[in-house]
Amino acid sequence: MKILNVMQICDSNFPVGSFNHSFGMETYLRDGDIKDTKTLKIWLLSYLRYQFIYNDGFAIRIVFEKLKENKRDEIWKLDRKLTVQNTSKESRDGAKLVGQRMIKTYLELYDVPLLKEYEERIRKKISFGHPAIATAILLNYLEISLEDTILYYMYSTISTLIQNGVRAIPLGQKDGLILMQKFFPIFQKLLAEIMSLKDEDFGLTVPGLEISQINHEELIFRLFMS
């Protein structure tokens, strides 16, 4: 039963609006740097290795650790850090929007007191909402292990970005499926990296990804909101 609960919320069609965001991928696409399966894979690898693991991936680990230590205030500090350190307004707003929709939708399905508190803090404008924190709280509540939660969240993130790539490049659905499978062993390696990160690693990224996310605002026409 647990795995069915997880499959439902990790589905790329789960209605939280993540399919509207490319988090900078569309800028590379318009510049001609992403044009086929090979170049999409290169971008996805860069996103995972140089931004995701130090931000969303590490954040999930921190949430689990702080819940175990019963330090909920540290989770709310994490929400602020994740939001304010995101230099791209569109990516920052996109994460807030998806995070808030996740919390609302999760609460339609599950009665999670901490998610209710998170929602109330957002309503009072003392928290922002972030998908990594919302998912970590829910899967911890559902008694999913930390390692599996990171893997499921990574799968959901890359699955959605590949589907966005399939639509935007465009690619065949079969190409997207084959590309997704190639990431399975990569997920395991990145999980090991996330589990070994130190406090000072939190929030690291590379300029190219951040600049592409900022420049997305200036694209003449866009398929995605970020």
Disulfide bonds with the S-S distance in Angstrom:
none
